[in-house]
Amino acid sequence: MAKLRVELGLDRPDDVYDMLMKTFDGLTEDQSELLMAKLILVLTNHIGDPQVLAEALTIAREGVDGGTWAKRSFRTVAPTPVRKEVA
């Protein structure tokens, strides 16, 4: 059985975060929601394993509805992006 990888797996997490944020540049709220829905479906298809997807959904949902997200170390789920200040 496949298991969701929750340790940091990105060599350059700040660059990935910037890429994700730039994808939303210039979009309206409705367009952003559509983009997020499409991205979820594309990545769901890529994952392909219902058990891995269920684990990812559980982790993503934590704290959104008053759950235990604050009790989980964010570092074990995803990288904490560091925004670079531009002077």
Backbone as a printed PyTorch tensor [residue, N CA C, xyz], in Angstrom:
tensor([[[  0.8400,  -1.1740,   0.0000],
         [  0.0000,   0.0000,   0.0000],
         [  0.8910,   1.2460,   0.0000]],

        [[  0.5920,   2.1670,  -0.8850],
         [  1.3270,   3.4310,  -0.9410],
         [  0.9460,   4.3000,   0.2510]],

        [[  1.8660,   5.1540,   0.6580],
         [  1.6190,   6.0450,   1.7830],
         [  1.9740,   7.4600,   1.3480]],

        [[  1.2300,   8.4120,   1.8460],
         [  1.4790,   9.8170,   1.5400],
         [  2.8130,  10.2400,   2.1320]],

        [[  3.6490,  10.8500,   1.3230],
         [  4.9310,  11.3740,   1.7970],
         [  4.6780,  12.7590,   2.3820]],

        [[  4.9900,  12.9420,   3.6620],
         [  4.7190,  14.2280,   4.3120],
         [  5.9990,  14.9860,   4.6760]],

        [[  7.1550,  14.3610,   4.4960],
         [  8.3830,  15.0840,   4.7610],
         [  8.6880,  15.9990,   3.5730]],

        [[  9.4840,  17.0290,   3.8170],
         [  9.8290,  17.9920,   2.7820],
         [ 10.4930,  17.2750,   1.6200]],

        [[  9.9370,  17.4250,   0.4390],
         [ 10.4660,  16.7600,  -0.7330],
         [ 10.8860,  17.7210,  -1.8370]],

        [[ 10.9620,  19.0080,  -1.5070],
         [ 11.3180,  20.0190,  -2.4970],
         [ 12.7150,  20.5490,  -2.2220]],

        [[ 13.5300,  20.6360,  -3.2730],
         [ 14.8600,  21.2070,  -3.1180],
         [ 14.7950,  22.7200,  -2.9180]],

        [[ 13.8340,  23.3610,  -3.5760],
         [ 13.7110,  24.8180,  -3.5170],
         [ 12.2610,  25.2000,  -3.2390]],

        [[ 11.8050,  25.0080,  -2.0090],
         [ 10.3940,  25.2490,  -1.6940],
         [  9.9420,  26.6860,  -1.9290]],

        [[ 10.8210,  27.6650,  -1.7300],
         [ 10.4340,  29.0590,  -1.9630],
         [ 10.1230,  29.2970,  -3.4390]],

        [[ 10.9060,  28.6780,  -4.3190],
         [ 10.6550,  28.8270,  -5.7570],
         [  9.3290,  28.1860,  -6.1500]],

        [[  9.0310,  27.0450,  -5.5510],
         [  7.7590,  26.3700,  -5.8410],
         [  6.5980,  27.2210,  -5.3480]],

        [[  6.7370,  27.7820,  -4.1500],
         [  5.6970,  28.6640,  -3.6130],
         [  5.4950,  29.8620,  -4.5360]],

        [[  6.5800,  30.4820,  -4.9840],
         [  6.4670,  31.6210,  -5.9000],
         [  5.7730,  31.2170,  -7.1960]],

        [[  6.1090,  30.0350,  -7.7220],
         [  5.4740,  29.5520,  -8.9450],
         [  3.9670,  29.3860,  -8.7410]],

        [[  3.5830,  28.8020,  -7.6000],
         [  2.1610,  28.6350,  -7.3050],
         [  1.4540,  29.9860,  -7.2140]],

        [[  2.0550,  30.9320,  -6.5170],
         [  1.4270,  32.2450,  -6.3500],
         [  1.3210,  32.9960,  -7.6690]],

        [[  2.3470,  32.8930,  -8.5060],
         [  2.3280,  33.5710,  -9.8080],
         [  1.2380,  33.0160, -10.7130]],

        [[  0.8860,  31.7490, -10.5200],
         [ -0.1660,  31.1300, -11.3250],
         [ -1.4950,  31.8510, -11.1310]],

        [[ -1.6800,  32.4640,  -9.9620],
         [ -2.9330,  33.1450,  -9.6420],
         [ -2.9150,  34.6370,  -9.9730]],

        [[ -1.7530,  35.1610, -10.3830],
         [ -1.6520,  36.5900, -10.6940],
         [ -2.6660,  37.0000, -11.7610]],

        [[ -3.3850,  38.0670, -11.4750],
         [ -4.3120,  38.6330, -12.4460],
         [ -5.6530,  37.9350, -12.5460]],

        [[ -5.8710,  36.8940, -11.7500],
         [ -7.1380,  36.1740, -11.8170],
         [ -8.1500,  36.7700, -10.8410]],

        [[ -9.4060,  36.7040, -11.2060],
         [-10.4630,  37.1020, -10.2890],
         [-10.6270,  36.0020,  -9.2460]],

        [[-11.4290,  36.2620,  -8.2130],
         [-11.6770,  35.2440,  -7.1970],
         [-12.3240,  34.0090,  -7.8160]],

        [[-13.2790,  34.2150,  -8.7150],
         [-13.9310,  33.0710,  -9.3750],
         [-12.9420,  32.2860, -10.2290]],

        [[-12.0780,  32.9870, -10.9570],
         [-11.0860,  32.3050, -11.7810],
         [-10.0870,  31.5430, -10.9040]],

        [[ -9.7140,  32.1300,  -9.7700],
         [ -8.8010,  31.4590,  -8.8460],
         [ -9.4230,  30.1840,  -8.2930]],

        [[-10.6960,  30.2450,  -7.9360],
         [-11.3840,  29.0450,  -7.4370],
         [-11.4510,  27.9700,  -8.5060]],

        [[-11.6960,  28.3610,  -9.7560],
         [-11.7250,  27.3940, -10.8540],
         [-10.3450,  26.7780, -11.0520]],

        [[ -9.2990,  27.6110, -11.0130],
         [ -7.9360,  27.1040, -11.1380],
         [ -7.6220,  26.1030, -10.0340]],

        [[ -7.9870,  26.4270,  -8.7880],
         [ -7.7300,  25.5040,  -7.6800],
         [ -8.4700,  24.1800,  -7.8900]],

        [[ -9.7170,  24.2510,  -8.3300],
         [-10.4860,  23.0230,  -8.5650],
         [ -9.8340,  22.1760,  -9.6580]],

        [[ -9.4160,  22.8270, -10.7330],
         [ -8.7680,  22.0900, -11.8240],
         [ -7.4410,  21.4840, -11.3710]],

        [[ -6.6670,  22.2410, -10.5940],
         [ -5.3970,  21.7280, -10.0890],
         [ -5.6150,  20.5210,  -9.1850]],

        [[ -6.6150,  20.5910,  -8.3290],
         [ -6.9430,  19.4560,  -7.4620],
         [ -7.2570,  18.2190,  -8.2860]],

        [[ -8.0540,  18.3790,  -9.3380],
         [ -8.4180,  17.2260, -10.1780],
         [ -7.2040,  16.6760, -10.9270]],

        [[ -6.3510,  17.5500, -11.4390],
         [ -5.1460,  17.1000, -12.1490],
         [ -4.2310,  16.3180, -11.2080]],

        [[ -4.0040,  16.8660,  -9.9960],
         [ -3.1210,  16.1940,  -9.0420],
         [ -3.7520,  14.9290,  -8.4630]],

        [[ -5.0650,  14.9220,  -8.3050],
         [ -5.7680,  13.7140,  -7.8650],
         [ -5.5490,  12.5900,  -8.8660]],

        [[ -5.6720,  12.9090, -10.1400],
         [ -5.4390,  11.9120, -11.1790],
         [ -3.9960,  11.4300, -11.1390]],

        [[ -3.0650,  12.3520, -10.9090],
         [ -1.6480,  11.9850, -10.8460],
         [ -1.3710,  11.0560,  -9.6610]],

        [[ -1.9690,  11.3420,  -8.5120],
         [ -1.7830,  10.4970,  -7.3270],
         [ -2.3100,   9.1010,  -7.6130]],

        [[ -3.5410,   9.0250,  -8.0840],
         [ -4.0960,   7.7690,  -8.5370],
         [ -4.4700,   6.7470,  -7.4810]],

        [[ -3.9950,   6.8950,  -6.2730],
         [ -4.2490,   5.9240,  -5.2130],
         [ -5.2690,   6.5050,  -4.2380]],

        [[ -6.4790,   5.9150,  -4.1620],
         [ -7.5160,   6.4560,  -3.2840],
         [ -7.1080,   6.5510,  -1.8120]],

        [[ -6.2860,   5.6120,  -1.3300],
         [ -5.8670,   5.6560,   0.0750],
         [ -4.9100,   6.8260,   0.3310]],

        [[ -4.0000,   7.0800,  -0.5950],
         [ -3.0830,   8.2070,  -0.4670],
         [ -3.8770,   9.5100,  -0.5460]],

        [[ -4.8080,   9.5700,  -1.4600],
         [ -5.6470,  10.7590,  -1.5870],
         [ -6.4540,  11.0020,  -0.3170]],

        [[ -7.0140,   9.9300,   0.2640],
         [ -7.7880,  10.0700,   1.5020],
         [ -6.9140,  10.6230,   2.6200]],

        [[ -5.6750,  10.1530,   2.7210],
         [ -4.7640,  10.6550,   3.7440],
         [ -4.4430,  12.1380,   3.5090]],

        [[ -4.1990,  12.5150,   2.2510],
         [ -3.9080,  13.9110,   1.9230],
         [ -5.1050,  14.8040,   2.2370]],

        [[ -6.2990,  14.3450,   1.9220],
         [ -7.5080,  15.1280,   2.2020],
         [ -7.7080,  15.3160,   3.7010]],

        [[ -7.4240,  14.2760,   4.4690],
         [ -7.5550,  14.3650,   5.9230],
         [ -6.5850,  15.4020,   6.4850]],

        [[ -5.3400,  15.3650,   6.0450],
         [ -4.3430,  16.3220,   6.5150],
         [ -4.7220,  17.7400,   6.0890]],

        [[ -5.1480,  17.9040,   4.8460],
         [ -5.5060,  19.2260,   4.3440],
         [ -6.7180,  19.8040,   5.0650]],

        [[ -7.6200,  18.9620,   5.4940],
         [ -8.8550,  19.4150,   6.1460],
         [ -8.6380,  19.8120,   7.6090]],

        [[ -7.5820,  19.2900,   8.2310],
         [ -7.3390,  19.5610,   9.6430],
         [ -7.2880,  21.0640,   9.9000]],

        [[ -8.0660,  21.5070,  10.8590],
         [ -8.0720,  22.9010,  11.2540],
         [ -8.9640,  23.7980,  10.4340]],

        [[ -9.3290,  23.3650,   9.2410],
         [-10.1990,  24.1740,   8.3920],
         [-11.5770,  24.3000,   9.0150]],

        [[-12.0050,  23.2450,   9.6830],
         [-13.3300,  23.2420,  10.3110],
         [-13.2150,  23.1320,  11.8350]],

        [[-12.1480,  23.7200,  12.3890],
         [-11.9630,  23.6790,  13.8340],
         [-11.2610,  22.4290,  14.3120]],

        [[-10.5910,  21.7280,  13.4030],
         [ -9.9210,  20.4760,  13.7450],
         [ -8.5900,  20.6970,  14.4230]],

        [[ -7.6670,  19.7770,  14.2120],
         [ -6.4310,  19.7330,  14.9860],
         [ -5.2150,  20.2620,  14.2390]],

        [[ -5.3990,  21.0380,  13.2050],
         [ -4.2610,  21.4950,  12.4100],
         [ -3.1950,  22.1620,  13.2780]],

        [[ -3.6080,  22.9800,  14.2310],
         [ -2.6430,  23.7020,  15.0670],
         [ -1.7880,  22.7450,  15.8980]],

        [[ -2.2750,  21.5570,  16.1430],
         [ -1.5250,  20.5840,  16.9400],
         [ -0.4920,  19.8330,  16.1000]],

        [[ -0.6150,  19.9000,  14.7940],
         [  0.3050,  19.1970,  13.8980],
         [  1.4430,  20.1400,  13.5270]],

        [[  2.6250,  19.6080,  13.4700],
         [  3.7550,  20.4110,  13.0230],
         [  3.6240,  20.6460,  11.5310]],

        [[  3.5060,  21.9000,  11.1440],
         [  3.3510,  22.2340,   9.7220],
         [  4.5310,  21.7290,   8.9170]],

        [[  5.6910,  21.7160,   9.5110],
         [  6.8990,  21.3000,   8.8300],
         [  6.8200,  19.8460,   8.3650]],

        [[  6.0010,  19.0240,   9.0320],
         [  5.8940,  17.6210,   8.6320],
         [  4.9220,  17.4320,   7.4850]],

        [[  4.1910,  18.4640,   7.1360],
         [  3.2030,  18.3440,   6.0690],
         [  3.6600,  19.0600,   4.8140]],

        [[  4.1690,  20.2570,   4.9530],
         [  4.5730,  21.0400,   3.7930],
         [  5.6080,  22.0610,   4.2240]],

        [[  6.4040,  22.5070,   3.2630],
         [  7.4020,  23.5070,   3.6090],
         [  6.7470,  24.8270,   3.9630]],

        [[  7.3490,  25.5360,   4.8920],
         [  6.8700,  26.8680,   5.2140],
         [  7.5570,  27.8340,   4.2610]],

        [[  6.7960,  28.4670,   3.3910],
         [  7.4200,  29.3680,   2.4190],
         [  7.9730,  30.6030,   3.1120]],

        [[  9.0970,  31.0780,   2.6140],
         [  9.6970,  32.2960,   3.1280],
         [  9.6650,  33.3110,   1.9970]],

        [[  8.9160,  34.3610,   2.1930],
         [  8.7990,  35.3960,   1.1660],
         [ 10.0140,  36.3060,   1.2440]],

        [[ 10.5920,  36.6130,   0.1040],
         [ 11.7470,  37.4980,   0.0510],
         [ 11.2520,  38.9300,  -0.0860]],

        [[ 11.7940,  39.8010,   0.7600],
         [ 11.4480,  41.2200,   0.6970],
         [ 12.2140,  41.8680,  -0.4400]],

        [[ 11.5250,  42.6650,  -1.2260],
         [ 12.1580,  43.4040,  -2.3110],
         [ 12.2550,  44.8550,  -1.8660]],

        [[ 13.4800,  45.3730,  -1.8310],
         [ 13.6820,  46.7590,  -1.3640],
         [ 13.5350,  47.7330,  -2.4950]]])
